[in-house]
Amino acid sequence: MFKRAVLLLSIGVLAACQPSAPAAPAAPDVRLYAMDCGRIDFPNTDMFADDGSFADQPRTLIDPCYLIRHPDGDLIWDVGFPDAVADMPNGLDIAAMGARVTMPVKLVDQLAQLELTPADIEFLSLSHMHTDHTGNANLFAASTWIVDADERAAMFSEQGRANAEGFATYSALENAETVLIEGDAPHDVFGDGSVQIVPAPGHTPGHAILLVRLPNAGAVLLTGDMYHLAESRERRTVPRFNVDRAQTLASMDLVERLAAENNALVIRQHVQEDFDAMPRFPEALN
């Protein structure tokens, strides 16, 4: 009995001397800010479904910008229409779409509420090349631009340059410090899995979505132009102007898989109710 007690005591002493397992790393303090970068009034949303299901339906779309603050830097995701629209008393008419854009507050003024300027933002990424997402891109030419290689190629192709108004919103990025996303693998912005840019082509050649893992709110998927209207996700509608229908549907499948795997909140970026569900700027979701 005495020998057994000594043995147990020895085992206890040895166990106490063993180094404990390293604690799991704490989740980084990531914060997600939703900013209002314009509204688009459409008298007819037929262009957003190639099956004709939105014909003659008017709708107002929100055009948000997102700021992700991470201990290792700030990333701005999509930069809305040009801030100059805010100075237009009657907004901006887009004849090609029969739409009108209004902007209640400039992006730079919203950043100022957080005591930031465009020069303070370390990283810029755009879901894609359309003007409602690139309008203020030139303001961030000093940031590191993270972009899908196919999207950058399209932006600076002859066709991209020929769209003079659109090209003018991002032309300064041609000489920006750039990180190219090659292939289908997600790009881990900060190297810890908290912010990932995920290729999701079809709307444009290199369209992308953003997966943000927040320490308290969990995962959030910012889906760019995967869905324009509230019904688009459920109906899997494909806009008439998407570059590849099959890729679009495959990217929709990818969104659903990522949402299920991460139990993620899916934000349809142009849908007002999804924008309104986010904390009101300058409050953040974390």
KANOR-V506335 format. One record per pair of residues at least 6 apart in sequence whose ideal C-beta (glycine too) atoms are under 6 Angstrom apart, sorted by sequence separation. I is the first residue (numbers start at 1). GAP is how many residues later the second one is. D is the distance in whole Angstrom. If there is no record, write none. Layout:
I/GAP/D
I/GAP/D
This chain:
48/6/5
127/6/6
154/6/6
161/6/5
181/6/5
189/6/4
201/6/5
213/6/5
227/6/5
242/6/5
268/6/5
279/6/5
68/7/4
85/7/5
93/7/5
126/7/5
200/7/6
238/7/5
259/7/5
267/7/5
278/7/6
46/8/5
126/8/6
188/8/5
200/8/6
212/8/5
45/9/4
46/9/4
67/9/5
91/9/5
92/9/4
199/9/5
200/9/5
91/10/5
186/10/4
187/10/4
211/10/6
238/10/5
66/11/4
91/11/4
197/11/5
198/11/5
44/12/6
45/12/5
186/12/5
210/12/4
65/13/5
197/13/6
198/13/6
45/14/5
65/14/5
209/14/5
43/15/5
65/15/5
184/15/5
196/15/5
209/15/6
85/16/6
124/16/4
236/16/6
42/17/5
63/17/5
86/17/4
195/17/5
207/17/6
85/18/4
41/19/5
121/19/6
124/19/4
194/19/5
81/20/6
86/20/5
123/20/6
39/21/6
40/21/5
118/21/4
123/21/5
124/21/5
125/21/4
118/22/5
121/22/5
203/22/5
83/23/4
119/23/6
83/24/6
38/25/4
83/25/6
37/26/5
129/26/5
37/27/6
80/27/6
37/28/4
145/28/5
107/29/5
226/29/6
34/30/6
35/30/4
141/31/4
145/31/5
149/31/4
34/32/6
137/32/6
141/32/6
223/32/6
137/33/4
144/33/5
145/33/5
146/33/5
148/33/5
149/33/5
33/34/4
135/34/5
138/34/4
131/35/5
134/35/5
141/35/5
32/36/6
134/36/5
137/36/6
31/38/4
131/38/6
205/38/6
221/38/6
203/39/5
204/39/6
30/40/5
202/40/6
227/41/4
230/41/5
29/42/6
38/42/5
65/42/6
202/42/5
228/42/5
28/43/6
37/43/2
38/43/4
219/43/4
221/43/5
76/45/5
202/45/3
219/45/4
220/45/5
221/45/5
222/45/5
224/45/6
201/46/5
202/46/3
223/46/6
74/47/5
74/48/6
75/48/4
76/48/6
77/48/6
78/48/6
73/49/4
78/49/6
202/49/5
81/51/6
146/51/6
148/51/6
154/51/5
200/51/4
82/53/4
83/53/6
81/54/4
151/54/6
200/54/6
43/55/6
78/55/5
80/55/5
150/55/4
151/55/3
150/56/4
42/57/5
79/57/4
79/58/5
148/58/3
40/59/5
41/59/5
148/60/5
40/61/5
38/63/5
39/63/5
38/65/4
36/68/6
217/68/5
63/69/5
37/70/6
216/70/6
125/72/6
214/72/5
35/75/5
129/75/6
128/76/4
128/79/4
127/81/6
127/97/3
75/114/6
72/118/5
70/120/5
68/127/6
77/133/5
68/144/6
66/156/6
28/164/6
30/164/5
28/166/5
114/168/6
113/169/5
32/180/6
48/180/4
48/181/6
30/184/5
27/188/4
49/188/4
50/188/5
50/190/5
48/191/5
47/193/5
64/205/6
62/208/6
61/209/4
62/210/5
64/211/5
62/213/5
34/244/4
35/246/5
33/248/6
33/251/5
31/253/4
32/253/5
31/255/5
